[in-house]
Amino acid sequence: MAWASDSKLACAVSDAGGLGIISCGGRKSEWVLNEVDNAKRISSQAIGLNFPLEGMDDKEADYIIESAFASDKKTFTVSGSNRYLRLLTKYGDDMLIIPVIGNVMEAKLAERTGAKAVICEGQESGGSIGRLSLFSLLPQVVDAVEIPVIAAGGITDGRGLVASLALGASGVWVGSRFVASHEWAGPDWAKKALTEVGTDDTVITKSYDLATDAPFPFQIGHRVIGNEFTAKWHDNYEELLQHKEDLKTDIALAMENADLTVAPVNAGSGSGLSLIHI
């Protein structure tokens, strides 16, 4: 939900009974702390902050966490890197730091390091994905650890929630469903694309990561809505790297001009459900 979940969306989720999350991915500390202040004015409910650590400086992450904690924000979800282990060691006794994990080994390591809960993310998720299918991984993680497990990846309605609970999850982490909300903070062209996506329209690809030097694990890729760019460059990575600088410019221009034939739109595999098409 980087660039898409701000204080308005987070507070709406929390006011409805969930725990809304402000996404800090790609943001400067000034923006994040301004959103924390906005959240205090909008709602009295708790909210959390998410950090994709692979793209963040350690000092900046520490500054944001400590400043948010001073504003009584005590829940942080962390993803993209095992650097969260440092945060658990440093802050775990005072804050709720919930790492996103993709396998049983990572879940056990997080628990041993002091995590009070983990988010089990499957490859059905939009954007940065897990390594395995959620509903095959989830019960294995639940059996492996004593702490609560939160399910993530392709969950867009109550059926996904019930299924996750049946497999032992204590709750769910939802992303793509909120793109269709009025509080969505992303561009309208991305909302339009996601709310019109079909069941088979997403693809897992490394093409955007490689073209833009994105600070995420290249070995997995991202789930996006398929378009002309992915059709040409998916699995054609050797040639892509030869044109990387030009493609990076093309992607930036496409996002400025709402060109969906090239611009990336992150979307979970559950986005084709009719519930999203409002």
Buried (B, 14 or more C-beta within 10 A) or exposed (E): BBBBBBBBBBBBBBBEEBBBBBBBBEBEBEBBBBBBEBBBEBBEBBBBBBBBBBBBEEEBBBBBBEBBBEEEBBBBBBBBBBBBBBBBEBBBEEBBBBBBBBBBEBBBBBBEBBBBBBBBBBBBBBBBBBBBBBBEBBBBBBEBBEBBBBBBBBBBBEEBBEBBEEBBBEBBBBBBBBBBBEBBBBBEBBBBBBBBBEEEBBBBBBBBBBBBEBBBBEEBBBBBBBBEBBEEBBEEBEEBEEEEEEBBEBBEEBBEEEBBEBBBBBBBBBBBBEBBEE
